[in-house]
Amino acid sequence: MSTIRGHGAKLPRKREQAIAALLTAPSIEAAALQVGVANATLRRWLTDPGFKAEYLAARRDAVSQAVGALQRACLEAVETLRDVMTDRDAPHHARVASARAVLEGALRGIEVEDVVARLDALEQAQAEDRR
């Protein structure tokens, strides 16, 4: 089988299956077994720049989808924290942990917003310097 060169090259079916298996299997060995290729073959494919690029793109996509799912659950998570935090019948440690999680999340959010604002200002200043 010829080596695939460059990002975006079309992968043969077996290699596509290998990428899918690598995303779900607990190990490289398990992925190789799932696809029906030798462990050494899959490890060699992982050194191929085209295969590696496609695999990394698939991993990024999987993580992006997971982050999206987490973001969709955020409002419910905050509501749950608020319910526990304000429930006078909940154990004291649960109320404190919920309050701490809410405060830490709020502070992290402010920090991120501040960093983004500073980055935007730097990019704007850099763009003005180029003119």
N, C-alpha and C positions, 0 to 999 in steps of 0.2 A: 504494500500500500504506500502510495507516495505521501511525502510530508506536505502538510498544508502550510502555506506561507501567507503572512499578513492577516491583519484583523479583518473580520467580516467575510472570510472565505467560507464557502459552503462546506459543511462537515458531512462526511458519509454517515449513513443511518446508524451504524454500530457506534460511531463516536458520539453521535447525538444521544443515543441510549446511555452511553457511558457518562455523559454529563448529567443526565437526569438521575442516574444511579448515584453519582457522586454527591448530588444534592440531598439525597434521602438516606443513603446507606450509612451505617455507623463507622465504616472504615473503607479504605481503598480496596482492601482485600474483598470485603463484602460486595462492593460495587462491581468489581471485576467478575466475581462469581455470578452476580445478578445478571450481568450483560452477557456472560459466557465467553469472556476473554481471559487470557492469562494475567495474573497479577503484574508480571514484568511488562506486559504489553501496555496495560493501563498506566503504569508508572512512566513508561517511555512516552506515551501520549501526553502525559502531564508536563513533559519537558519540551514538547513541540509548541512553538510560539503561537500558531494559529489556534490549536486546541486549547492552550492555556488562556488565550484571550477570550475565546468563546465561553470557557468554563467560568472565568472571572466575571464576565458580563452576566452570565446566568446566576451566579452567586449574588451579584449586586442587585439584580432584579428580584431575587427571592427575599433578600433583606429589605429592599424597598417595599415589597408587598407586606412583609411582617411589620415594618414600621407604620405603614398605613393602617393596618389592623389595630395596632396599639393606639394610634392617634384617634381612631374611631371609638375606642373604648375609654378614652380619657375622661369624658364628661361623666360617664357612669362611675368610673373609679373615684372621681372627686366627690360625687354624690354619696358614694359608699363611705368614703373617709369622713365626710361631713356628718353622715348619719351616726357613725360610731363615735365621732368626736363629741357630738351633742347628746348622745344617749346616756342619761344619768345612771341607767342600770347596767351599762357596759363596764367591764373591769377597768380600773384606773389605768393600768398599763396600756390597754387597747386604746383608750381615749387619748393618752399622751402620745402614743405611737402615731395615731391618726393625725393629731394636731401637728406633730413634727413633720410628717410626710407632706401635709398641706403647706406648711411654712417653707420647707426646703424646696418644694416644687415651685412655689411662687417666687422665691429668691433666685432659683436657677433660671426661671423664665425672664426675670428682670435682667440678670447677667447676660443672657443670650441676646435680649433686645438691645442692651447697651453695646455689646460687641458688634452686632449687626449695624447699629447706628454709626459707630466709630468707623467700621469698615466702609460703609457707604460714603461717609465724609472723606475718608482717605482716597477712595476711588474717584470721587468727584473732584477733589483737589488735584489728583494725578491727571485726570482728563483735562482740567483747566490748564495745567502746566504744559500739556502737549500742544495746546492751541497757540 
